[in-house]
Structure formats: structure tokens, C-alpha cells
Amino acid sequence: MGWAQQEFETIDLGDPRLNRRAVLLAERLGQKPGASIPGACENWAETAAAYRFLRNEQVSCEEVMAAHRQATMGRIREHAVVLCLQDTTELDYNGQAMTGLGPLSDEAQRGLYLHPTYVVSPEREPLGVFNAWTWARQFKAADGKRGGPCESTRWIESYERIAKSAQQLPQARHVCIGDRESDMLELMVKARDLGYPVV
């Protein structure tokens, strides 16, 4: 059994063919992490199947991540302390012909924002990606103000997921780590309201 088959052992996308495609795609991208999809796939038929999989509206990121999250929880069980590192990064698709993109830190750039929570052991052993919140920023209005939900909620949502894991796996002490952007009262209030399950 390959690593991807083991990692996504519990995947359930509602169709065994989709499950197999997810495992194969993870295997190919894992073998060549810096490659494009055509560069990672072995032939054109495999490339076309990968693009069909990614366009399939029956497949959601959350469903694929659920299997990985379950495997991550299994690895967390083996540790007394885990570090839950969260931060935001930009996915720059500037110049790409695609819809659904928003401005990045430079209003002229186009892309998405990604806020993952990456779990590692204190010895730096990677345990998995626990949460991955993605969004497109709205463009500024004529008055210079930007609409949409408050982006700081990503820190609180991630903390809630970490807290849920800490409650399910009390033998593993969960430590939430963020940069100074996470130093906000709302996050401290959420921690207090949940009973401080995460340090």
C-alpha cells in the first residue's frame, strides 16, 4: 500500500472511481511537488482525468481534507504535545484567465488567500494540515473601503478546529502558534469561552 492510499484510506467521495482518482492524483503530486499537473501525471489520459476530477462539482476540498484530517488525528494521538501553526499566505494567479479571484496585498494582483493550520511535533515531524480556509478578497469600493467578512475570523475558526481536536484527544497537549496578526482580543475571548482547551 502506497503512502497516498494509506493517507486517504477513509476517503468517501460517493464513487469508488473518484476515490481512486484522488489517491492517484495525491501520489503523482507527492512524487513531483513542484511540477504542474501535466508534469506530475504520467500521460495525457491521466492529465485529462486529473483535470476532470478537479472540475467535478461533486468533489469538495472539505471532503478530500476530511480523510487527511482523520489520518492527521491518528498521528496526533501518538504525541504528548503538538504544535498547531497557523498563518495566511497569498496564492498569486496574476495573469491567469480564471474567475473568482480577488485582489491581493497589491490591489492590482489577482489571487486567493489561504489560511492553513499545519500540525507538527516539537521535534518538527510533520503530522498534517488540519484546516485550510480559502477566500477571495472583495475589491475596494469607490470610497476605498473593502466589503466582505472580517478576515480576522480565520484565526478564530482555526482555533475552534484546534480546540475540537484538543477535546477529542486530551492526551495530546495542543499548542496554537500564530504571528502577531493573531494577537487579538476576540481570539482570547474565544479561548476563554471554550475553557482554554488549547495553549
C-alpha positions as CSV (number, residue, x, y, z in Angstrom):
1,M,0.0,0.0,0.0
2,G,1.4,3.4,-1.1
3,W,1.6,6.4,1.2
4,A,-1.4,8.1,-0.6
5,Q,-3.6,5.0,-0.3
6,Q,-2.8,4.8,3.4
7,E,-3.3,8.5,3.9
8,F,-6.7,8.6,2.1
9,E,-7.8,5.2,3.3
10,T,-11.1,6.6,4.6
11,I,-11.9,8.9,1.7
12,D,-15.5,8.7,0.6
13,L,-16.4,10.9,-2.4
14,G,-19.5,8.9,-3.2
15,D,-18.0,7.0,-6.1
16,P,-15.1,4.4,-5.9
17,R,-13.7,5.8,-9.1
18,L,-13.4,9.3,-7.6
19,N,-11.8,7.8,-4.5
20,R,-9.2,6.1,-6.7
21,R,-8.5,9.2,-8.7
22,A,-8.0,11.3,-5.5
23,V,-5.4,8.7,-4.3
24,L,-3.6,8.6,-7.6
25,L,-3.5,12.3,-8.0
26,A,-2.1,12.7,-4.5
27,E,0.5,10.1,-5.3
28,R,1.6,11.8,-8.5
29,L,1.7,15.3,-7.0
30,G,3.6,13.9,-4.0
31,Q,6.2,12.4,-6.3
32,K,6.8,15.8,-8.0
33,P,5.5,18.5,-5.7
34,G,6.9,21.4,-7.7
35,A,5.5,20.2,-11.0
36,S,2.4,21.3,-12.9
37,I,-0.4,18.8,-13.2
38,P,0.7,17.7,-16.7
39,G,4.2,17.5,-15.4
40,A,3.2,15.3,-12.5
41,C,0.9,12.9,-14.4
42,E,2.4,10.1,-16.5
43,N,0.5,10.7,-19.7
44,W,-2.2,12.8,-21.4
45,A,-5.1,10.5,-20.3
46,E,-4.0,10.7,-16.7
47,T,-3.7,14.5,-17.0
48,A,-7.2,14.8,-18.6
49,A,-8.6,12.6,-15.8
50,A,-6.9,14.8,-13.1
51,Y,-8.5,18.0,-14.6
52,R,-11.9,16.3,-14.8
53,F,-11.5,15.3,-11.1
54,L,-10.6,18.9,-10.1
55,R,-13.6,20.3,-12.1
56,N,-16.0,17.8,-10.7
57,E,-18.7,19.7,-8.7
58,Q,-19.4,16.6,-6.6
59,V,-15.9,16.7,-5.1
60,S,-15.2,19.3,-2.5
61,C,-12.0,20.3,-0.8
62,E,-13.6,19.6,2.6
63,E,-14.4,16.0,1.6
64,V,-10.8,15.4,0.5
65,M,-9.4,17.1,3.5
66,A,-11.7,15.0,5.8
67,A,-9.7,11.8,5.1
68,H,-6.4,13.6,5.6
69,R,-7.7,15.2,8.8
70,Q,-8.6,11.8,10.1
71,A,-5.2,10.5,9.3
72,T,-3.7,13.6,11.0
73,M,-5.7,12.9,14.1
74,G,-4.2,9.4,14.2
75,R,-0.7,10.8,14.1
76,I,-1.6,13.4,16.8
77,R,-2.6,10.5,19.1
78,E,1.0,9.4,19.2
79,H,2.3,12.6,20.7
80,A,2.1,14.2,24.1
81,V,2.4,17.7,22.6
82,V,1.6,19.0,19.1
83,L,2.2,22.5,17.6
84,C,-0.6,23.9,15.5
85,L,1.0,26.5,13.3
86,Q,-1.4,28.9,11.5
87,D,-0.8,31.8,9.2
88,T,-2.1,33.3,6.0
89,T,-0.4,33.2,2.6
90,E,-1.3,34.6,-0.9
91,L,-1.9,32.3,-3.9
92,D,-0.9,34.6,-6.8
93,Y,-2.8,33.8,-10.0
94,N,-2.0,37.2,-11.6
95,G,-2.3,36.9,-15.4
96,Q,-4.3,33.7,-15.3
97,A,-7.7,33.7,-17.1
98,M,-9.9,32.5,-14.3
99,T,-12.9,33.7,-12.4
100,G,-13.4,34.0,-8.7
101,L,-10.1,35.8,-7.9
102,G,-9.8,38.9,-5.8
103,P,-7.1,41.4,-5.1
104,L,-4.0,40.5,-3.1
105,S,-1.9,42.8,-0.9
106,D,-1.3,44.8,-4.1
107,E,-4.7,45.8,-5.4
108,A,-3.5,45.1,-9.0
109,Q,-2.6,41.5,-8.3
110,R,-5.2,38.7,-8.5
111,G,-5.4,35.6,-6.5
112,L,-6.7,33.9,-3.3
113,Y,-5.8,33.9,0.3
114,L,-5.1,30.6,2.1
115,H,-5.1,30.2,5.9
116,P,-3.9,26.7,6.8
117,T,-3.2,25.2,10.2
118,Y,-0.2,22.9,9.9
119,V,0.4,20.4,12.8
120,V,3.9,19.3,13.7
121,S,5.5,17.6,16.7
122,P,8.0,19.6,18.9
123,E,10.7,17.6,17.0
124,R,9.4,19.2,13.7
125,E,7.9,16.0,12.5
126,P,5.0,16.9,10.1
127,L,1.7,15.5,11.2
128,G,-0.7,17.1,8.7
129,V,-2.7,20.1,7.5
130,F,-5.6,20.4,9.9
131,N,-7.5,23.3,8.4
132,A,-7.3,25.2,5.2
133,W,-9.6,28.2,4.9
134,T,-9.5,29.8,1.4
135,W,-11.2,33.0,0.2
136,A,-11.1,35.8,-2.4
137,R,-10.9,39.3,-1.1
138,Q,-13.5,41.7,-2.4
139,F,-12.4,44.7,-4.4
140,K,-12.4,48.1,-2.8
141,A,-15.5,50.2,-3.4
142,A,-15.3,53.8,-4.8
143,D,-14.9,55.1,-1.2
144,G,-11.8,53.0,-0.7
145,K,-13.5,50.5,1.8
146,R,-13.4,46.8,1.3
147,G,-16.6,44.8,1.9
148,G,-16.9,41.1,2.9
149,P,-16.5,39.3,6.1
150,C,-13.8,40.3,8.6
151,E,-10.7,38.4,7.6
152,S,-9.6,38.0,11.2
153,T,-12.3,35.4,11.7
154,R,-9.9,32.9,10.0
155,W,-7.8,32.9,13.2
156,I,-10.9,32.2,15.4
157,E,-12.3,29.5,13.1
158,S,-8.9,27.8,13.1
159,Y,-8.6,28.0,16.9
160,E,-12.1,26.4,17.1
161,R,-11.0,23.4,15.0
162,I,-7.8,23.0,17.1
163,A,-9.9,23.2,20.3
164,K,-12.2,20.5,18.9
165,S,-9.2,18.2,18.3
166,A,-7.8,19.0,21.8
167,Q,-11.1,18.0,23.3
168,Q,-11.2,14.7,21.3
169,L,-7.6,13.9,22.0
170,P,-7.0,15.2,25.6
171,Q,-3.8,13.1,26.0
172,A,-2.1,15.4,23.4
173,R,-1.5,19.0,24.5
174,H,-2.3,21.3,21.6
175,V,-0.3,24.5,21.3
176,C,-1.7,27.2,18.9
177,I,1.0,29.3,17.3
178,G,0.5,32.4,15.2
179,D,2.3,35.6,14.3
180,R,1.4,39.0,15.7
181,E,-1.7,39.2,13.5
182,S,-3.3,36.6,15.8
183,D,-2.7,38.8,18.9
184,M,-6.3,40.0,19.2
185,L,-8.9,40.2,21.9
186,E,-11.5,38.2,20.0
187,L,-9.3,35.2,19.9
188,M,-8.5,35.4,23.6
189,V,-12.3,35.7,24.4
190,K,-13.0,32.6,22.2
191,A,-10.3,30.7,24.1
192,R,-11.8,31.7,27.5
193,D,-15.4,30.8,26.3
194,L,-14.2,27.4,25.2
195,G,-12.5,26.8,28.6
196,Y,-8.9,27.2,27.3
197,P,-8.6,23.7,25.7
198,V,-5.6,24.9,23.7
199,V,-2.5,26.7,25.0
